Amino acid sequence: MARTYKKNSRGLFVLPLYSRFDFYLVVAISLSLFISVFGFFAPSKVYRIGVIVSFSLVSILVFFRLFSLTNELFKAVTIRRYITQRNAERNITKSLLATMSVNLLQDTPFISVPKVTVCDSRPSHISVEIEKLAGMYEIDKMSDDINSSFRGKLSNYAVTSSMIMTNGITYKFILEDVSSDKTWRPATIDDIKAEKYKIKLQEGLTINLSERAMISCWGKTGSKKTTVLFGMILQLFSMGADVRFLDGKDEFSAFKDFYPADKIVSEVDDVLKQLDDVLRVVKERQGIMSEESRKRHKIGLKASDVGLRPVVLVADEIGSLVAQMDNKQSKQFLNGLVSIIQRGRSVGVSVFASTQDPSTDTLPQKIRQQFSTKILLGSANADIQRMAFGEVATAGDLEDFRGFYTCDGLTTQPMKFFVCDLYSYGLNELGVFKKAYEIGLDISY
């Protein structure tokens, strides 16, 4: 809860004594000592009652404090992390006071200061939650206050995303180490070899397709969507995945030199046939999974558990594909896509979708919600961010090869994304894709 500060004689806002726990503990201890020393002048019965009451009061306060401290330490896991979090909370509170990013109580010497909660999840990130009080609206200003509060060993951490939580009464900020570069930068063909069902998106972020099968990537022209797809495709080839391409802009036609041409389609009729074939695979695998569950007397099996080869439908520039279709074809396409997305994860069938924007004109809400990993590249306005993530990640422009992402079960709000670098070591060449495909041909499932 918010705490009320009062302006002292020097014009500084401080927490009044009556609002401090330590004040009451000192009073209780002093009272106990006083009764212990001078209580013998009182009748014995009154003395005993006074001693019992005073020491009970001290015990209750000490117990309450120890219980609260133990609970906080349990949440922090380690004493060092607890100290870091408490110091950060104090520094942020001081910064909010210094800039008056608080709730001013009109015509009084008092101000209401929001509760600040810091959670240290390093090396991934640090999260800060600030109670939203009446009159507190400048989220960008608070971001600056938070950034200025992190010094010393935390000085490299800065706010990368901020939002008002759905409860409407809490600001939440995500801070990441802005001095570190999380770009995945493979140097040799061995670096792009992937474990079965594992896709690396950036340093520290690997997606297990048997758990999070659906990935979407949005971004305007030039935001490096294709680079993100190429990074994933190299890994899919190397693990021997069965990749099907719905090629809205003929980005993958060059793969036909070594990859089965019937799995790379761009014409409307061929696209719909490819969807039907993937749906056929889904149905066949549902029967296989059902039989395996019966044989093993176990439910909840994954495709990776029974040795099914991953099948991945790469739908590039869905907007361009839909634009070529009439109403009937568009409805058939979207219905097929929904069916694959909803039923594919449990049988080892994934969908990687790419388009310029996540608007309902391109992808209906019922499809967008099904993607467990969502990537939005480049700078985007608040409306685009809401369509992609359901919330606003942050304001301001991003540098090239950057964006934001969310991943069900791994993130609580959008975090900064780093596009992979396939160019520094020439891994964007067609020959590298061919080599990765040849490696995958030797992978058995």
C-alpha positions as CSV (number, residue, x, y, z in Angstrom):
1,M,0.0,0.0,0.0
2,A,1.0,3.6,-0.5
3,R,2.7,5.4,2.4
4,T,2.2,8.9,3.5
5,Y,5.2,11.2,3.8
6,K,5.2,14.6,5.6
7,K,7.3,17.7,4.9
8,N,9.7,18.5,7.7
9,S,11.1,21.8,8.9
10,R,13.8,21.7,6.2
11,G,11.3,21.2,3.5
12,L,12.1,17.5,2.9
13,F,9.5,14.8,2.8
14,V,10.2,12.1,5.3
15,L,8.2,9.1,6.7
16,P,6.7,10.2,10.0
17,L,7.7,8.2,13.1
18,Y,4.2,6.9,13.6
19,S,4.4,5.3,10.1
20,R,7.5,3.3,10.9
21,F,7.5,-0.2,12.3
22,D,10.8,0.3,14.1
23,F,9.4,3.2,16.1
24,Y,6.7,1.0,17.7
25,L,9.3,-1.8,18.3
26,V,11.6,0.7,20.2
27,V,8.6,2.0,22.2
28,A,7.6,-1.5,23.2
29,I,11.1,-2.5,24.2
30,S,11.6,0.7,26.1
31,L,8.3,0.1,27.9
32,S,9.4,-3.4,28.8
33,L,12.7,-2.2,30.2
34,F,11.0,0.5,32.2
35,I,8.5,-1.9,33.8
36,S,11.3,-4.4,34.5
37,V,13.4,-1.8,36.3
38,F,10.8,0.3,38.1
39,G,7.9,-2.1,38.3
40,F,8.9,-3.4,41.7
41,F,7.4,-0.3,43.3
42,A,4.0,-1.4,42.0
43,P,2.0,-4.2,43.6
44,S,3.2,-7.6,42.6
45,K,0.1,-8.6,40.7
46,V,0.2,-5.3,38.7
47,Y,3.9,-5.8,38.2
48,R,3.4,-9.3,36.8
49,I,0.6,-8.2,34.5
50,G,2.7,-5.3,33.2
51,V,5.7,-7.5,32.5
52,I,3.6,-10.1,30.7
53,V,1.8,-7.5,28.6
54,S,4.9,-5.5,27.7
55,F,7.0,-8.6,26.8
56,S,4.0,-10.1,24.9
57,L,3.8,-6.9,22.9
58,V,7.5,-7.0,22.1
59,S,7.3,-10.7,21.2
60,I,4.3,-10.1,18.8
61,L,6.2,-7.3,17.1
62,V,9.4,-9.3,16.8
63,F,7.5,-12.3,15.5
64,F,5.6,-10.2,13.0
65,R,8.9,-8.7,11.8
66,L,10.7,-12.0,11.6
67,F,7.8,-13.6,9.8
68,S,7.7,-10.8,7.2
69,L,11.4,-10.9,6.8
70,T,11.4,-14.7,6.4
71,N,8.7,-14.5,3.8
72,E,10.6,-11.9,1.8
73,L,13.8,-13.9,2.0
74,F,12.0,-17.0,0.8
75,K,10.7,-15.1,-2.2
76,A,14.1,-13.6,-3.0
77,V,15.7,-17.1,-2.6
78,T,19.1,-15.6,-1.5
79,I,20.1,-13.0,1.1
80,R,22.2,-11.2,-1.5
81,R,19.2,-10.9,-3.9
82,Y,17.0,-9.8,-1.1
83,I,19.4,-7.0,-0.2
84,T,19.7,-6.0,-3.8
85,Q,15.9,-5.8,-4.2
86,R,15.4,-3.8,-1.0
87,N,18.2,-1.3,-1.9
88,A,16.6,-0.8,-5.3
89,E,13.2,-0.3,-3.8
90,R,14.6,2.4,-1.5
91,N,16.5,4.1,-4.3
92,I,13.5,4.2,-6.6
93,T,11.3,5.6,-3.9
94,K,13.8,8.3,-3.3
95,S,13.9,9.1,-7.0
96,L,10.1,9.3,-7.2
97,L,10.2,11.7,-4.2
98,A,13.0,13.8,-5.8
99,T,11.0,14.3,-9.0
100,M,7.6,14.4,-7.3
101,S,6.3,11.5,-9.4
102,V,3.9,10.8,-6.6
103,N,0.4,11.7,-5.5
104,L,0.4,15.2,-4.0
105,L,-2.3,15.7,-1.4
106,Q,-3.7,19.2,-2.1
107,D,-3.3,22.0,0.5
108,T,-1.5,19.7,3.0
109,P,2.1,19.1,3.9
110,F,1.6,15.4,3.1
111,I,2.2,13.4,0.0
112,S,1.2,9.8,-0.8
113,V,4.1,7.7,-2.1
114,P,3.4,4.5,-4.0
115,K,4.6,1.1,-3.0
116,V,7.6,-0.1,-5.0
117,T,8.3,-3.8,-5.5
118,V,11.5,-5.0,-7.2
119,C,12.1,-8.6,-8.4
120,D,15.6,-9.5,-9.4
121,S,15.5,-12.2,-12.1
122,R,19.0,-11.7,-13.3
123,P,20.6,-12.6,-15.7
124,S,17.3,-12.5,-17.6
125,H,15.9,-9.2,-16.3
126,I,14.7,-7.1,-13.3
127,S,11.1,-6.2,-12.9
128,V,9.7,-3.2,-11.0
129,E,6.1,-2.8,-10.0
130,I,4.9,0.6,-8.8
131,E,1.5,1.2,-7.4
132,K,-0.6,3.6,-9.5
133,L,-2.0,6.5,-7.5
134,A,-4.3,9.2,-8.6
135,G,-2.5,11.8,-10.7
136,M,0.3,9.5,-11.7
137,Y,0.2,9.2,-15.5
138,E,3.7,10.0,-16.9
139,I,5.0,6.5,-17.4
140,D,8.0,7.7,-19.5
141,K,9.0,10.0,-16.6
142,M,8.9,7.1,-14.2
143,S,11.0,5.1,-16.5
144,D,13.7,7.8,-16.3
145,D,13.4,7.8,-12.5
146,I,13.9,4.1,-12.4
147,N,16.9,4.2,-14.7
148,S,18.5,6.8,-12.6
149,S,18.0,4.7,-9.5
150,F,20.0,1.8,-10.7
151,R,23.7,2.4,-10.0
152,G,26.9,0.4,-9.3
153,K,26.6,-3.2,-10.3
154,L,23.1,-2.6,-11.7
155,S,24.0,0.5,-13.7
156,N,23.8,-1.4,-17.0
157,Y,20.1,-2.2,-16.4
158,A,17.5,0.1,-18.0
159,V,13.8,0.0,-18.7
160,T,13.2,-1.8,-22.0
161,S,9.4,-2.2,-21.7
162,S,6.7,-0.6,-19.5
163,M,3.0,-1.0,-19.2
164,I,0.0,-0.5,-17.0
165,M,-1.2,-3.9,-15.8
166,T,-4.6,-5.2,-16.6
167,N,-5.8,-4.5,-13.0
168,G,-5.3,-0.8,-13.8
169,I,-3.6,0.0,-10.5
170,T,-0.1,-1.1,-11.1
171,Y,2.7,0.0,-13.4
172,K,5.1,-2.7,-14.4
173,F,8.6,-2.1,-15.9
174,I,11.1,-4.6,-17.3
175,L,14.8,-3.8,-17.1
176,E,17.4,-5.6,-19.1
177,D,21.2,-5.3,-19.3
178,V,21.4,-2.9,-22.2
179,S,25.2,-3.2,-22.4
180,S,24.9,-6.9,-23.4
181,D,24.2,-8.0,-26.9
182,K,22.0,-11.1,-27.0
183,T,22.3,-11.5,-30.8
184,W,22.8,-15.1,-31.8
185,R,25.7,-15.0,-34.2
186,P,26.6,-18.5,-35.5
187,A,30.1,-18.7,-37.0
188,T,30.2,-22.1,-38.5
189,I,27.8,-24.8,-39.8
190,D,28.2,-26.6,-36.5
191,D,26.8,-23.6,-34.7
192,I,23.5,-23.9,-36.5
193,K,23.1,-27.6,-35.8
194,A,20.0,-27.9,-33.5
195,E,18.7,-30.5,-31.1
196,K,15.5,-32.1,-32.1
197,Y,12.6,-29.8,-31.6
198,K,14.9,-27.0,-30.2
199,I,15.0,-23.6,-32.0
200,K,17.4,-20.9,-30.8
201,L,16.1,-17.3,-31.4
202,Q,18.7,-15.3,-29.5
203,E,21.3,-15.9,-26.8
204,G,19.5,-17.2,-23.8
205,L,16.2,-17.8,-25.6
206,T,15.7,-21.3,-27.0
207,I,12.2,-22.5,-27.9
208,N,11.2,-26.2,-27.5
209,L,8.7,-26.8,-30.2
210,S,7.2,-29.8,-28.4
211,E,6.0,-27.3,-25.8
212,R,5.6,-24.0,-27.7
213,A,5.0,-25.0,-31.3
214,M,3.6,-21.8,-32.8
215,I,5.8,-18.7,-33.6
216,S,4.6,-15.5,-35.2
217,C,6.8,-12.7,-36.5
218,W,5.5,-9.3,-37.4
219,G,7.3,-6.2,-38.8
220,K,7.2,-3.7,-41.6
221,T,9.4,-4.0,-44.7
222,G,13.1,-3.9,-43.8
223,S,12.6,-4.9,-40.2
224,K,14.5,-8.2,-40.8
225,K,11.5,-10.7,-40.6
226,T,13.1,-12.8,-43.3
227,T,16.4,-13.0,-41.4
228,V,14.5,-14.3,-38.4
229,L,12.9,-17.0,-40.5
230,F,16.1,-17.9,-42.2
231,G,17.8,-18.4,-38.8
232,M,15.0,-20.8,-37.8
233,I,14.9,-22.6,-41.1
234,L,18.6,-23.3,-41.0
235,Q,18.0,-25.1,-37.6
236,L,15.0,-26.9,-38.9
237,F,16.9,-28.2,-41.9
238,S,19.8,-29.3,-39.6
239,M,17.5,-31.3,-37.3
240,G,15.8,-33.1,-40.2
241,A,12.4,-31.4,-39.9
242,D,9.8,-31.7,-42.6
243,V,9.4,-28.0,-43.6
244,R,6.5,-26.8,-45.8
245,F,6.7,-23.3,-47.3
246,L,3.8,-21.1,-48.1
247,D,5.8,-18.5,-49.9
248,G,3.9,-15.2,-50.2
249,K,6.8,-13.3,-51.8
250,D,9.0,-16.1,-53.4
251,E,11.6,-15.7,-50.7
252,F,12.3,-19.4,-50.6
253,S,12.1,-20.3,-54.3
254,A,15.9,-20.7,-54.4
255,F,15.6,-23.7,-52.1
256,K,14.1,-25.7,-55.0
257,D,17.7,-26.3,-56.2
258,F,18.1,-28.9,-53.4
259,Y,14.7,-29.1,-51.5
260,P,11.6,-30.9,-52.7
261,A,9.8,-28.3,-55.0
262,D,6.4,-29.6,-54.1
263,K,6.9,-28.4,-50.5
264,I,7.5,-24.8,-51.6
265,V,4.3,-23.2,-52.9
266,S,3.1,-19.7,-53.7
267,E,0.1,-20.1,-56.0
268,V,-3.3,-20.0,-54.3
269,D,-4.4,-23.5,-55.4
270,D,-1.1,-25.0,-54.3
271,V,-1.2,-23.2,-51.0
272,L,-4.6,-24.6,-50.2
273,K,-3.4,-28.1,-51.2
274,Q,-0.4,-27.8,-49.0
275,L,-2.7,-26.9,-46.1
276,D,-4.9,-29.9,-46.8
277,D,-1.8,-32.1,-46.8
278,V,-0.6,-30.8,-43.5
279,L,-4.1,-31.3,-42.0
280,R,-3.9,-34.9,-43.3
281,V,-0.6,-35.4,-41.4
282,V,-2.2,-33.9,-38.3
283,K,-5.0,-36.4,-38.4
284,E,-2.7,-39.4,-39.1
285,R,-0.5,-38.4,-36.2
286,Q,-3.5,-38.0,-33.8
287,G,-4.2,-41.7,-34.5
288,I,-0.6,-42.6,-33.8
289,M,-0.5,-40.6,-30.6
290,S,-3.7,-42.2,-29.4
291,E,-2.3,-45.7,-30.1
292,E,1.0,-44.9,-28.3
293,S,-0.9,-43.6,-25.3
294,R,-2.9,-46.9,-25.2
295,K,0.2,-49.0,-25.5
296,R,2.2,-47.1,-22.9
297,H,-0.8,-46.6,-20.6
298,K,0.2,-43.0,-20.4
299,I,-1.6,-39.8,-21.4
300,G,-0.1,-36.4,-22.3
301,L,2.6,-37.8,-24.6
302,K,4.4,-35.4,-26.9
303,A,5.4,-36.1,-30.5
304,S,9.0,-35.9,-29.4
305,D,8.4,-38.7,-26.9
306,V,7.3,-41.2,-29.6
307,G,9.9,-40.2,-32.2
308,L,7.8,-38.3,-34.7
309,R,9.7,-36.0,-37.0
310,P,8.7,-32.3,-36.5
311,V,6.6,-30.9,-39.3
312,V,6.8,-27.1,-39.7
313,L,4.6,-25.0,-41.9
314,V,6.4,-21.7,-42.7
315,A,3.8,-19.2,-43.8
316,D,5.7,-16.1,-45.1
317,E,3.9,-12.8,-45.8
318,I,0.4,-14.2,-45.0
319,G,-1.0,-10.8,-46.0
320,S,0.3,-11.2,-49.6
321,L,-1.2,-14.7,-49.8
322,V,-4.6,-13.6,-48.5
323,A,-4.6,-10.7,-50.9
324,Q,-4.5,-13.1,-53.9
325,M,-7.5,-15.1,-52.7
326,D,-11.2,-14.5,-53.1
327,N,-13.6,-14.7,-50.1
328,K,-14.2,-18.4,-50.4
329,Q,-10.4,-19.2,-50.7
330,S,-9.5,-16.8,-47.9
331,K,-12.0,-18.4,-45.6
332,Q,-10.7,-21.9,-46.5
333,F,-7.1,-20.8,-45.9
334,L,-7.8,-19.2,-42.5
335,N,-9.9,-22.1,-41.3
336,G,-7.2,-24.6,-42.3
337,L,-4.6,-22.5,-40.6
338,V,-6.7,-22.3,-37.4
339,S,-7.2,-26.1,-37.4
340,I,-3.5,-26.8,-37.8
341,I,-2.6,-24.3,-35.1
342,Q,-5.1,-25.6,-32.6
343,R,-4.4,-29.3,-33.2
344,G,-0.8,-29.4,-34.3
345,R,1.3,-28.9,-31.1
346,S,0.5,-32.2,-29.5
347,V,1.4,-34.1,-32.7
348,G,4.6,-32.3,-33.6
349,V,3.2,-29.9,-36.2
350,S,4.2,-26.3,-35.9
351,V,3.4,-23.1,-37.7
352,F,5.8,-20.2,-38.2
353,A,3.9,-17.2,-39.5
354,S,5.3,-13.9,-40.8
355,T,3.5,-10.8,-42.0
356,Q,3.9,-7.1,-42.0
357,D,1.3,-6.3,-39.3
358,P,-0.9,-8.3,-36.9
359,S,-4.1,-6.6,-37.8
360,T,-7.4,-8.5,-38.0
361,D,-7.5,-7.7,-41.8
362,T,-4.6,-10.2,-42.1
363,L,-5.0,-12.5,-39.2
364,P,-8.1,-12.9,-37.1
365,Q,-7.8,-12.5,-33.4
366,K,-8.6,-16.3,-32.9
367,I,-5.4,-17.1,-34.9
368,R,-3.1,-14.5,-33.3
369,Q,-4.0,-15.7,-29.8
370,Q,-2.8,-19.2,-30.6
371,F,0.8,-18.3,-31.1
372,S,2.8,-19.1,-28.0
373,T,5.8,-17.0,-29.1
374,K,5.2,-13.6,-30.7
375,I,7.9,-11.3,-32.1
376,L,7.4,-7.8,-33.2
377,L,10.3,-6.2,-35.0
378,G,11.3,-2.6,-35.3
379,S,9.4,0.4,-33.9
380,A,5.6,0.2,-33.8
381,N,2.9,2.4,-32.6
382,A,0.7,1.5,-29.6
383,D,-2.1,0.1,-31.7
384,I,0.2,-2.3,-33.5
385,Q,1.7,-3.4,-30.2
386,R,-1.7,-4.1,-28.7
387,M,-2.6,-6.2,-31.7
388,A,0.6,-8.2,-31.5
389,F,0.8,-8.6,-27.7
390,G,-2.5,-7.4,-26.3
391,E,-0.6,-4.6,-24.6
392,V,1.8,-1.8,-25.2
393,A,5.4,-2.8,-24.8
394,T,7.1,0.7,-24.7
395,A,7.3,4.0,-26.5
396,G,10.2,5.3,-28.6
397,D,12.2,4.1,-31.6
398,L,14.3,0.9,-31.7
399,E,17.6,0.5,-33.4
400,D,17.9,-1.8,-36.4
401,F,17.8,-5.6,-35.8
402,R,15.8,-5.1,-32.6
403,G,12.2,-5.7,-31.5
404,F,10.1,-7.2,-28.7
405,Y,8.9,-10.6,-28.0
406,T,6.6,-12.5,-25.6
407,C,6.7,-16.3,-24.9
408,D,4.0,-18.1,-22.9
409,G,5.4,-19.4,-19.7
410,L,8.8,-17.5,-20.1
411,T,7.8,-13.9,-20.1
412,T,5.3,-11.8,-18.2
413,Q,5.3,-8.9,-20.6
414,P,7.2,-7.9,-23.8
415,M,10.9,-8.1,-23.7
416,K,13.6,-6.9,-26.0
417,F,14.4,-9.1,-29.0
418,F,17.7,-9.3,-31.0
419,V,17.5,-10.5,-34.6
420,C,20.1,-13.2,-35.4
421,D,23.2,-12.3,-37.4
422,L,23.7,-14.7,-40.3
423,Y,25.8,-12.2,-42.3
424,S,29.0,-11.7,-40.3
425,Y,30.2,-15.2,-41.1
426,G,28.4,-15.7,-44.4
427,L,25.8,-18.1,-43.1
428,N,23.1,-16.5,-45.2
429,E,24.5,-18.1,-48.4
430,L,22.3,-20.7,-50.3
431,G,25.1,-23.3,-50.0
432,V,24.8,-23.1,-46.2
433,F,21.1,-23.9,-46.3
434,K,21.9,-26.8,-48.7
435,K,24.6,-28.1,-46.3
436,A,22.2,-27.8,-43.3
437,Y,19.5,-29.8,-45.3
438,E,22.1,-32.5,-46.1
439,I,23.0,-32.8,-42.4
440,G,19.3,-33.2,-41.6
441,L,18.9,-36.1,-44.0
442,D,21.1,-38.2,-41.7
443,I,18.9,-37.4,-38.7
444,S,16.6,-40.3,-37.7
445,Y,13.5,-40.2,-35.6
